[in-house]
Amino acid sequence: MADQPVAGPFPTVPLTRRTPGDPAALAALVDRLPAAVLALDPAGRLTWLNAAAERLLGALSPLLLGQVLAEVPGTAGRALASAGAEAADTGEPVTVQAAGGWYEVRAARAEEGLALTVSDVSRRRTVQERADRSAARATLLVRVAAELSGALDGVSALGRLARLVVPVLTDGCVVTVVDRDGRARDVGSWHADPDRRDLLARYARVRLDTLPPSSPVGRALRTGEPVSSAVTDVLALMSDDGTREMLRALRAESVVVLPLPAESRTVGVLSLYLDAGRQVSAEDLATARAVAVQAGRAIDRVGRQSRQIQLAEALQRSLLTDPPDFPGVEVVVRYVPAAEAARVGGDWYDAFRHPDGDAVVVIGDVVGHDTAAAAAMGQLRGLVRGIAHSSRGGPAEVLRGLDEAMATMHAGTLATAAVARLERGGTRLRWANAGHPPPVLLWPGGRVEALAHEEADLLLGVDPEAERREDVVALAPGTTVLLHTDGLVERRGSTLDEGTERLHAALAELAGAPLPQLCDELLARLLEGTPQDDVAVVAFTVRPPV
């Protein structure tokens, strides 16, 4: 029969050139390959293997030929048989652990049986694992920084920290914080094994009450230095049988306790619990220390902010006093702080008697959300009273005088304000507005009306010579006037006009309700919980004559 060319993208080669040469020479050549090569019959029995395969299976060919690969003594035979079958079925290489290393198995199946090639990829896998661990540690530091950098509640953020470091750095983690009085408490825990998470959480709730000062946690808190210990040594220090049994049931082999350092003291510790066979590398330890430093700084920062916020809130609340009693007028005030404690700011209100005996109601908002805004709010509030008493003028005159005073005494401060004065026994309202949300009237019949000009007047602190307009509206007995700051109508994902419409609709529905109830219900409907910004409300109703 004549030679037939082989079709394909390569040059045609006669079939006779594909005929094998000397089998012994070919076997010797395959023996020199670093990869193991094995052939199995359809029953899984070894029919051929090279020298590398002999070394991998731990025996010479005469002892292996004819044996079922999966039944060869040791773990390598079973692992290679299973991986070979999977590789043949999927057409993809399969990586398997065998004989103390990692191997990549490729396979092809034919009528004669199964052929396997097995390559040692232990070094490549080690390099890849190191690269993966390095990337995981870098990602962990980024996630921790993101979690802690903007945290306003240090305890809650640290409680979530345990979930971040597991399993990158450890199998289990407990986070401990220390308050200003030196009291330690565990605020968070997590374990890589779901079956041990609840146990670790229960252990964290009781361990600090039973661990002696000589324990790793006690030593780390006292010295500010990392402490490593075998769990058996910790068990020997514990006197409470129940707590000791919980720690034993966690099946941890060792623990590493890292202090959380602040500027002047240790503010907590991270307890890393490691299972048998797991060790903390130098790189892992360096990353854990970096996490601990970030956590300590976050606690210290939040603590300082909390003390500043408490002072600002105390200042703000000390100035938001209850209104005086006015004949024929009921006045109700409300103040709701922001959800974010750091956003304490410049919302304020006031109600006082004009020298002529009329009731004056003021509401304002200093631009900014910090202690400076709160301090400026207090000063502007005092200025309004002083200007109203000294000038004896109306709302526009009060705003003009306040603008002039701010230009010389509080340069750089911006604020909005609305001033309303009840005249003629409450039958007439004189008002002026400097960039503030307009006052709202709720008429006795339930009609709602906003007191606004076509163009809003300039806010305070921009131009002390700006014109201040003043308007007058007659009030019917039973009319309610509402003044509020913008936090009442502003909401994320919604426009100011939509917020104003919600306010007007709610007021119309609440018409006829007692004024305190109206204010409380209005806040509940519009805020839907704690607002993102401070909210101040002052409302008054002209009582019908008796």
N, C-alpha and C positions, 0 to 999 in steps of 0.2 A: 504494500500500500504506500502510495506516495506521501511524502511529508505534507501536512496541511498547515497553512499559516495561521497564526493566532491573531484574531481581530482585536482592535483596541487602539488606544491613543499612543501606544509604544510601537517602536519598529517591529515588523513581523519577524517572529523567531520560529524556526522549524520545531515541530513537537519533539523530535529526537533530542534536541538540545535541552529539553526539560526533564529528560530521563535521569534519575539519580545515579550518582557514581557509586563508589565503593561504600556500602553501608557502614563498615567499620570506621572508615575515614570520616564519614559524615557524623557518626556518633561521637567520635573523638573531638570533632569540631564543636558540636553542640555542648559537649562536656566543658568546654572552655568558656562558655557563656556565663556571666555573673548572675543571670536570671535563672530560676528553676524552671524546668520544662518537664511536664508529666503527661502521660497518655493513659486513659482509662477505657475499659471496655464498657458496653452498655450496662453491665451490672455494677459499675463503679470500681472494678478491680484494676489495680495498677498493671499496665502492660509494658510500660517503658518510662524511664526517668533518667535525667542527667545527674552529674556529680553535684551540682548546686541543690537539686531536689533531695539527694541523699543527705546532704548536710542539714538541710531544713527539717527533714523528717527524722534525722538522728539514726539512720541505719543504712547499710549498703543494699544495693539492688537485689542480690540473691535472697535477702531476707524480706524484701518488700514486694517483689513481683508476685502477682497473684492475690495479694491482700486487698480487701476493700479499703479504699483510702480513708473513709470515715471511721474505720475501726483500727487504724494504725495507733499503737500506744502513744500517749501524749495528747496535747491539745491541738497540735498543728494539723493533723490529718482531718479531724472533724471540721476545723475552721476552713481549711482549703477546699474540702469537698462541698461545704455549704456555699462558700463564696463562688466556687467554680460553677455550680449549678445556676446561681443567680446571675452571674456574668453571662453565661451562655443564653439564658432566657431573655435577658434585657439587651444584650449586645453592648453593655457599658461595663467599664472596669469597676471592680468592687474592692474597697480597701478593708482589710481585716487585720486584727491583732493576733499574732501567733508566734510561738517560740521566742517570746521576749522582745519582739519587734513588730513593726507595722509593714504589711505587704499589700501590693496592688496585684489583683488577680484578673487576668483576661482569659477568656475561654471561647472555644468554638466546638459545636456539636455536629457530628456526622453519624452515618450508619454504623461506622466502626466503633463509635464511642465518643469520648470527650478529650480534648486536648487543652492543657492549661499552661500558661506562662505566669510565673510569680516573681515580681520584682520587689526588692527591699526598698521601701520608701521611708524608713525610719528617720533618716537624717533630714529628708525633705519635709516630713511631717513635723519634726522638732522645730525646724526653722519657721514653718508656717504657724505652728502653735505659738512660738515666741512673738511672731509678728502680730498674730491675732490678740494675744494677751496685751501687748504693748498698745495696740489700737483701743482695746477695751479699757485699759487704764486711762488713756488720754480722753476717751469719750466720757468716762466716769468723772474726771475732774471738771470737764465742761458742764456736765449735767448738775454736779454739786454746786458749781458756781452759779448756774442759772437758778437753781432751787433756793439758794441762800442769799443771793445778792440783793434781791428786792423784797425779801421776807420781812413782814411787819410783825409777825408772831414767831419769834425764834423757837419756842417750844414746839409748835406744830410743824415747822419746817424740819427741825431735828428729828421729830418722830418719823418723818418720811425718809430720813437719811439712811436708815437701816436697809430699806428696800433698794437703795441705789448701790451700796457697797456689796450686797449679796447678789450673785455669786462671784462677782469679779475678784474680790479680795478675800472672801471668807465664805464658810458654809452657813454660819449663823452670826447675827449681830444684835447687840443691845446698846441703846443710846441712853446715857445718863447725863442729867444737867444738875447744876448746883446753884441754888438761889443766893441772894445777897447775904442771907443769914447763915449760909454754909450748909443748908439742908439739901441732901442729894435725893433725886428721884429718877426712876427709869421712865422715859417718855416714849420709847418706841422699840420694837423688835421685829426681826424677820429671819426666816430660815429658808435655805434653798429647797429643802425637803418639805412639801406641803403637809406631810403627816406629822412633822415636828413643830410646825409653826405655833399651833395652839399651846403646846407644851412649853415652848420657849417663852411665849407671852405670859403664861401662868407663873413660870419661874421668875420672870422679870418683875412681876408684881410683888414677890415676897423676898427675893434674894437679898436686897439691901438691909432688910431687918435682921438677917441672920449671918451675913458675912462679917467676919471680924476685921479689925483694922489691919491685920497682917495679911489679908487676902490681896490678890493682885489689884482689885478695884480700890481697896483702901490705900494701898501703897502708891498707886498712880495718882490718886487724888491728893495724897499727903506730900509726895515728892515732886509731882509734876513731870515725872519721867516715865517712859514706856516700861511695862512689866510683862514678861512672858512666863508661863508656867504650865506644867502638865496638869490636866484636870484631876488626876489622882492626888496631886499635892493639895489642890483646892478642897477636894472632898475630905482630906484628912484634917483640914482646919475648921470644917463646919460642924456645929453641934446640934442643929435641928435635923431630925431624921427625915421629915417630909421634904424639906428643901434639898437635902442631900440626895434623896431618891429621884427627885425631878432632874437634878443635874446629871446623875448617873444615867437616867433614861434618855437624855439628849444624845448620848453616845459620842460626845466630843472627846477628842484626845488631848487637845491643848487649847490654851486661851492666850490671846495677846490683848492687853489693855493699853490704850493710847489716850493720854490726857488731851483735853481741848483747851488750849492756852488762850488767855486774853492778856491785856496789857499788864494787869497787876495781880492776876490770880488764875487758878485753874477753874474753868466754869463747867466742866463735865468730863466724861470719858466715853470712848468707844470700846466695847468689849467684843472682840472677834473670836468666835468659837470655831475651831478647825477639826474636821473629822480625821480619822486615822488615814495616814498616807498623804495628807495634804500638808504642805509646808509653805510658809510665807517667804517668798524670795526677797532679795534685797530691793528689787524694783517694786514688788508689791508693798513692802514695808515703807518705802519712800512715798509711794502714792497714798497709803493710809495716813501717813503723817501729814501730807499736804491736805488731805480731806479734813483731818482733825484741826489743822490750823485755820482752814476756811470756816469750819463750824464754830470754833472759838471766837473768831472775829465777828461772825454773824450774831452770836449771842451778846457779845459786848456792845456791838453797834445798836442792836434792838433795845438793849437795856438803857443805853444813853438816850435813844430817841424816846423811849417810853417815859423817862423822867422829864424830858423837855415837854413832851405832849401833855403830861399830867399838869405841869405848871401852866401851860397855855390854856388847857381846859379849865383849870381853876380860875385863871384870870377872866376867861370869857364868861363863865357861869356867874362869877361874882358881879359882873356888870349887867347881866341879863336879869334884872330884878322884876319882882311882881309890880304891876301897875297900881297906881293909887285909885281910890274910889272917886268917881265923878258923878255929880247929881244928874240923874236922868240918862246916864250912859253906862252900858255894861261893856267892859273891856276884858278880853281873853288873849293871853300870849302863849306861844308854844315854840320850843326849840328842839330840834333833833340833830345830833351830831352825825358826821359822815361815818360810813362803814369803815373807811380806812382812817385809823386813828391819827395817822400823820397828817391828814388833811384838815386839822383844826385850823380855822381861819377867821375871817372878819365879818361874818354875818351878825347883825345886831338889831335891836329894836329899843324903843324907849317910849314912855308916855308920861307927861307931866303937865302941870297947870301953867298956862300963860299968865304973865302979870295982870292981864285983863280978866283973868278967871276962866278963860276958855280952855278946853281940853286940847292938848297937842299930842299927836301920835306920829312917831318917826320910825322908819325902817331903813336899813342901809347894808351895804356889803363892800368891804375893803378888798380890792383885788389882791389875790395871793392866798396861800394856804400854809402858813407857818406861824411861828411865834411872833414874828415881826408884824404880820397882818393882824394878829390878835391884839397886840399892843397898840397898833395904830387905831384899831376899832375903838378901844377904850378911850383914847384921847379925842377922837372925832365925836364920840358920843357926848363927852363932857363939853366940847366946844359948842355943839348944837344947843345944849341947854343954856350955856353962857350967852351965846349970841341972841337966842330968843328972848332972854330976860333983859339983856342990855339994850337991844335995838327996839324991843316991843313991836317988831315988824311982823309981817305975815310970812307964809311959807317961802315965797320967792326971795324975800329979804334974808331969811335965815340961810337959804342955800347959797346966796351970793356972798354973804359974810363968811360962811364956812369955806367957800372956794378961795377967798382972799387969804384967810388964815392958813389954809393948807399950802398956799404958794410960798409963804414965808416960814412957816413952822414945820411943815411936813412935805417939803419938796420931794417929788418923785413918787408920792403916794397917789394912787388912783382909787376912786370909790364911786359907788352909785348910792342914791338916797331918794326917798320920797317923804314929803312932810305934809301932814293933813291936820287942819285946825277946825274944830267944831265951834260954830258961832251961833248966837241967838238961841241959846239953850238947846243946841243940837239940831236945829231946823235947817242949818246951812253948813256946807262943807267947803272950806277953802283949801286948795291943794296945789302943790308944785312938785315936779319930778326932775331929777338929774340922772338920766340914763338908767333908771331902775324899772323893773317890771311894773306895769301900771296898776294902781289900786283898782279893786273890783267892787261894784255895788251889787248887792242882792236885795232887790226890791221886795216889799211884803208879798206881792202876788207871785213871786218866784222868777221874775225876769232878772237876767244877769246882764250887767253893763260894765265895760272896762273904761276907766277914765284915762284917755290917752289923746295926745295931739297927733296930727297927721305925720309930723316929723318929731322924733324924740329929741329932747334936750340933751346937751352934751353932759357926759359924766364929769364928776368933780376931779380936780387935779390936772386938767388939760389946759384950760384958759380961764384965769381968774376974772377976766372982763367979759366972759360970756353972758349973754342975756338970759335971765331966768324968768320964765313965764309963770303966771298964776291964774287959776280958774276957780270959779265958784259954782256949786251945784246945790239946789235945794233938796233937802232930805225929808221924806215922809216918815212919820213915826213907824218903828218896826223895821226900818232899813238897816241892813248890815253892810259895813265897809270892811273889806279884807285887804290887808297889805302883806306881801310875802317876798321872800328872796327867790332867786331863780332856781334854786335846788328843788323847789316844789314842782316845777313844770318841766325841768330838764331830765331826760332819760336817754341812756345809750340806745342807739338804733331808732331814735324818734326825733322829729323836728320840734323846735320850740313852739311853732304854731299848733302842732298836734297836742303838745302838752297843755297849752293854753285852752284848747277846745275841751280836753278832758277835765280841766279845772272848772270851766264854766258849766259843763254838763253835770258834774258832781254837785256843784253849788245849787243848781236848779233842783236837783233831786232831794237835797237836804233842806230846802226852804221850809221854815217853820220849826225846825229842830232847835232845842236850847243851844245857845252859843257854845258852851264848852263841848257838848256832844257834836255839834257841827264841825268844830275844829278837829277834834279827835278822829271823827269819821273821815274827814277830808284827807288828813294825813295818811290814814290807813289805806284809803282807796288809791291815792296818787303815788305813794311811795312804795307800796307792795314790799314792805320790809325796811331794812336800814338803807338810807340813800347813799349815793356815791359822793354827794356834796352836802355841806351843812344846809339846814333848812330852818329859817326863822319865819314865824307867822304872828301877826298881831291883827285882831279883829275886834270891831266894836259895833254895838247895836244901839240905836236910839230908841229908848223905851217909850212906848205909847203913854200919854198922860193918864194918870189914875183918875 
